[in-house]
Amino acid sequence: MCGIVGYVGSRAATPIVIEGLKRLEYRGYDSAGLAVLTDGHIEIRREVGKLSGLIEMLHTQPADGCVALGHTRWATHGKPSRRNAHPHPNRNGDIVVVQNGIVENFRELRAELESEGVEFRSDTDTEVIVHLISLYYQDGRDLAEATRLALAHLRGPSALVVLSSREPDRLITARLGNAGGVSIGYGEGEMFIASDMTAILEHTQRIAFLEPRQMAVVTQHDAHFFDLDGVPLTVQVHRMAWDPVSAAKGEYRHFMQKEIYEQAQTLTDTIRGRVDFSTGDVELHQVTLTAARAQALSQIITVACGTSYFAGLVGQFMFEELANLPVRVDYGSEFRYRNPVMDDKTLFVAITQSGETVDTLAALEEARNKGAHLASIVNVIGSQAARLADSLITMQVGPEIGVASTKAFTASLVDQYLLAIHLGTLRGALGARRRRQLLDDLARLPALVSRVLDVAQQPHYEQLAQRFHDFNNFLFLGRGINYPIALEGALKLKEISYIHAEGYPAGEMKHGPIALIDERMPVVTIAVQDRVYDKMVSQIEQVKARNGIVIAVATEGDEFIRTKADYVLYVPPTPPLLAPILSVIPLQLLAYHMAVWRGCDVDQPRNLAKSVTVE
């Protein structure tokens, strides 16, 4: 989760950018950098570590000017170092780029550029962007056009800002997919750019937001917007309230809505710093399990509550396939009242967003007393679950304000995927070729999530909510790795809309739930094209034979499903182990819009709390 701040105006830019970066430091603290236009050339200052290191450098090596951009980094490609810190210059030093996101095809692009004589000075994926822009800039094009043409080569979500000394009166900013936000602030004779508008609200409350596949040319007095085909756009400028809550929500109506739409970015952040895509290695620096102990493991026990429990059920498929270990998933509230069988050959995995769930903590204590190796997957750094663990994986999604978990759920699936690959490597169950393929699949995931969220901007979710918001019962069906997603979809609907909903394994429908199906019992099915697809189609046909209404989550391009289901919500194709991350997002959106139509308190549903800290 990198932070970006840009300024163009008449004031000294450096202090404005640095103060903005301070408000974004939570987004990255591996390194920090600044580029300032000074006397017709670009001065760059970069330092490894927290922002304070860059500030100290500026005391001895000042950089002054009225146009600047800055960056705080959380590493994806290339270890934290000064050479890998942003901004990244081109060969001549007359163009610099800062980026938030992942260039999925950077290896191919880097190889092509090197074959043309381009020399790279860093290990980052970002550097390919500045060299691409530089190539197009040489042919007499302006900076905006060169940037637009360069972006056409990139795969994966990105948000970026470009500065050139050859066009000193402007900054170019662009957004590909959902790689975090781009906020553009309108001042009096000055303009601002930031990843999060909280970085610039002290200077202006007039904010415009870039959507995916949009770019802007930002000058001292205005901003001009285009899509990535070069077509001019009219973008609304919002007047934001000056209070922390409104600032945090941005352009969204509810925190839950914001958190759903953040997931392409939060998944990027979850991956960030944990995968070396150039070598195909998973690097979980706070997982202390040795190869010897990993090879001696006899089982994994995963314990969690609520949404995290369903995440654990998905993780069971990952661990068994990739690490070749039997897995048991248990509710924290039940686990603590048995005498579970475990010993020092047990890996005990606790999943908890807050890190303070009382039943999960009690289970951790029980596991520690029996000698198990404790691994916690948590979002809140410094929580009890984090402190109790021998090994720790943080979700890296930032604060989740909405009580109904969304982005923490999908992040915990990625965390388990990474841990499963790591375990499989330690245990010799995964070869280098398979591991690289698994990680390449993961690299494409944020872009696929972005596609789901792009489609969600269309009105069909709201239309579904309008059609079904007064129904009192729903049934959710899934099979295999998507069965837990049926459970999670049902939970989301009941949590925030107060509609009774039940998740069920589709193969068990005939063992009871089929008796309930009629025209007032909508059935939501997860029918993506996987090895149980034909069986899911059969379940849909059985529902339709009883006058049931079917809403299907299906794979893009599957037109056959339209002949069976009444409504279809499409997700892109992806390998089976990652499919639940895409399948759950339509169910989150459906629940959200249903709750809005019913007039429910989306962010603070009745009787629920974010963290259950008492029995």
Summary of the structure (lengths in Angstrom):
residues: 615
radius of gyration: 24.7
end to end distance: 34.9
largest distance: 77.9
contacts: 2337
relative contact order: 0.09
helix: 39%
strand: 23%
